[in-house]
């Protein structure tokens, strides 16, 4: 039914080991919201970080008279959103009332240790059951009958449950520490960019149209998505391949050689700077290396300096700065701009140090920061994969922690 588990583990329907309720909303809710500090916490989706484990506080409270039209919840209860982050559990660290967008799981203490149940509810076997039972509807949506109907398999003792939860908590703690470190490094880099890219005495102002060549795939070439291939020898870079300032080569599609040869101006080279001009405009990528021959679709500009008018990597960081963001904001002021036209882009003015050597020195400082962040993000991704592997073996009993 839900896989192979040790013979001594228990198998139960969720409704047999916990009570599941749907929240309720007093209406009109505006008449029940209160500023009284003695009001009842009103727990909303907006009070929750989608990747959090706990819910600690709420922004709003309701009057005591609204409680009878809602559902009371307490510290240690679980909440599941009917739609957001489908099936993801949250543990309450506060009490209050929930509206009808929430489900709550209560009275599980006789069977489960809290942290173990948290991981069990977020396990892929559980989530697959939710999706199977919700299949057929146009929008995946949980209800209490679905949650009641899922099966859970679990160790017979809370001691073993605690051991499993402790191991997974340790894995989560490392992930959280890495996420905080990455956020700190990104904040330091942002501060460094503001300082290093701020025009100083001796810097010169340049205009993009006069100092660079901009190229993109022209419309008459008629490249369509029907020509995209999953494998091949010639990459096609699209706007969806921009990731953290670089190209995510692993997710690039491919095109035939004839499409690569069609336009030499957009054959991508090392030190090219790319900018998206359709959809989400102004995404930027620096081409550090090209693992295979690559060309562009019609939604991407390639920018190359005329002679030594600027250092490409330095200009890449200019495009990541607030200065370029402000330029795009001025272009889109009062409109729903979703295209960056070349006639507008070439009006972009920016400041650079007078010498290429100084530009290069600044860009290498920032690039070293990026490299450190990238290494940490790779470590974070690896740690997340390790945790998923731990869940697979610990929550199915393939490895026992007695």
Secondary structure as GFF3:
##gff-version 3
##sequence-region A 1 402
A	DSSP	beta_strand	10	13	.	.	.	ID=ss1
A	DSSP	alpha_helix	14	17	.	.	.	ID=ss2
A	DSSP	beta_strand	19	22	.	.	.	ID=ss3
A	DSSP	three_ten_helix	29	31	.	.	.	ID=ss4
A	DSSP	beta_strand	33	34	.	.	.	ID=ss5
A	DSSP	beta_strand	40	43	.	.	.	ID=ss6
A	DSSP	three_ten_helix	45	47	.	.	.	ID=ss7
A	DSSP	beta_strand	54	55	.	.	.	ID=ss8
A	DSSP	beta_strand	60	62	.	.	.	ID=ss9
A	DSSP	three_ten_helix	64	69	.	.	.	ID=ss10
A	DSSP	beta_strand	71	73	.	.	.	ID=ss11
A	DSSP	beta_strand	78	81	.	.	.	ID=ss12
A	DSSP	beta_strand	89	92	.	.	.	ID=ss13
A	DSSP	beta_strand	96	98	.	.	.	ID=ss14
A	DSSP	beta_strand	102	106	.	.	.	ID=ss15
A	DSSP	alpha_helix	114	121	.	.	.	ID=ss16
A	DSSP	alpha_helix	124	134	.	.	.	ID=ss17
A	DSSP	alpha_helix	144	149	.	.	.	ID=ss18
A	DSSP	beta_strand	151	154	.	.	.	ID=ss19
A	DSSP	alpha_helix	158	196	.	.	.	ID=ss20
A	DSSP	beta_strand	204	207	.	.	.	ID=ss21
A	DSSP	alpha_helix	208	211	.	.	.	ID=ss22
A	DSSP	beta_strand	212	215	.	.	.	ID=ss23
A	DSSP	three_ten_helix	219	221	.	.	.	ID=ss24
A	DSSP	three_ten_helix	225	227	.	.	.	ID=ss25
A	DSSP	beta_strand	235	237	.	.	.	ID=ss26
A	DSSP	three_ten_helix	239	241	.	.	.	ID=ss27
A	DSSP	beta_strand	242	243	.	.	.	ID=ss28
A	DSSP	beta_strand	246	247	.	.	.	ID=ss29
A	DSSP	three_ten_helix	249	251	.	.	.	ID=ss30
A	DSSP	beta_strand	253	254	.	.	.	ID=ss31
A	DSSP	alpha_helix	257	261	.	.	.	ID=ss32
A	DSSP	three_ten_helix	264	266	.	.	.	ID=ss33
A	DSSP	beta_strand	273	276	.	.	.	ID=ss34
A	DSSP	beta_strand	284	286	.	.	.	ID=ss35
A	DSSP	beta_strand	294	296	.	.	.	ID=ss36
A	DSSP	beta_strand	300	305	.	.	.	ID=ss37
A	DSSP	alpha_helix	312	319	.	.	.	ID=ss38
A	DSSP	alpha_helix	322	332	.	.	.	ID=ss39
A	DSSP	alpha_helix	342	345	.	.	.	ID=ss40
A	DSSP	beta_strand	349	352	.	.	.	ID=ss41
A	DSSP	alpha_helix	356	394	.	.	.	ID=ss42
###
